[in-house]
Amino acid sequence: MLQIKILGPGCPNCHKVEENARSAVTNMGIQADFEKISDYAEIQKYRILGTPGLVINEKVVCAGRIPDESEIMTWLADAQMEAI
């Protein structure tokens, strides 16, 4: 099962990243655990310069912008291949 983390303070952009990620997971028919991280000290551990951030299986795949669903689907597929 994939681990997906949304990094950010809970702003509208963070919610949009989560919405796009959940939609990608649903459309791909895969299982994933979602976690929202809003604590600034925790976010800093991922060394991103801006929020929102998207982390899949502890790998930062995007930061500082809102990726579209198709981008997220590509990252999810890559993460699945790496897990095999």
C-alpha positions in Angstrom: 0.0 0.0 0.0 1.3 3.4 -0.9 1.9 6.1 1.7 0.9 9.6 0.6 1.6 12.8 2.6 0.2 16.2 1.9 2.6 18.9 3.3 1.1 22.3 4.1 -0.7 24.5 6.6 -4.2 23.5 5.3 -4.7 26.2 2.7 -6.9 25.9 -0.3 -3.9 24.8 -2.4 -3.2 22.0 0.0 -6.7 20.8 -0.1 -6.6 20.8 -4.0 -3.4 18.7 -4.0 -5.1 16.2 -1.6 -8.3 16.2 -3.8 -6.2 15.5 -6.9 -4.2 12.8 -5.2 -7.3 11.1 -3.9 -8.9 11.2 -7.3 -5.8 9.7 -8.9 -5.8 6.9 -6.4 -9.5 6.2 -6.9 -9.2 6.3 -10.7 -6.2 3.9 -10.7 -8.0 1.5 -8.4 -5.1 1.3 -5.9 -4.9 1.5 -2.1 -3.1 4.3 -0.3 -2.9 5.7 3.2 -3.2 9.5 3.3 -1.6 11.7 5.9 -1.8 15.5 6.2 1.3 17.2 7.8 0.7 20.8 8.8 3.4 21.0 11.6 6.1 23.4 10.3 8.9 21.5 11.9 7.7 18.2 10.3 7.4 19.9 6.9 11.0 21.2 7.1 12.3 17.6 7.4 11.3 17.1 3.8 13.5 20.1 2.7 10.9 21.7 0.4 11.0 25.4 -0.4 7.3 26.0 -0.6 4.0 24.4 0.1 1.9 22.5 -0.8 4.1 19.5 -1.0 3.3 15.9 -2.1 5.2 12.9 -0.8 4.7 9.4 -2.0 6.4 6.6 -0.1 8.7 9.2 1.6 9.8 10.6 -1.7 9.0 14.3 -2.4 7.5 14.3 -5.8 6.2 17.9 -5.9 6.5 21.1 -3.9 5.3 24.7 -4.3 2.6 24.0 -6.9 -0.6 22.1 -7.5 0.1 19.0 -9.7 -2.7 17.8 -12.0 -4.2 14.4 -11.6 -2.4 12.9 -14.6 1.0 13.9 -13.1 0.1 12.3 -9.8 -1.0 9.1 -11.6 2.4 8.9 -13.2 4.1 9.3 -9.8 1.8 6.7 -8.3 2.6 4.2 -11.0 6.4 4.9 -10.6 6.0 4.4 -6.8 4.2 1.1 -7.4 7.0 -0.1 -9.7 9.7 0.8 -7.1 7.8 -1.1 -4.4 8.0 -4.3 -6.4 
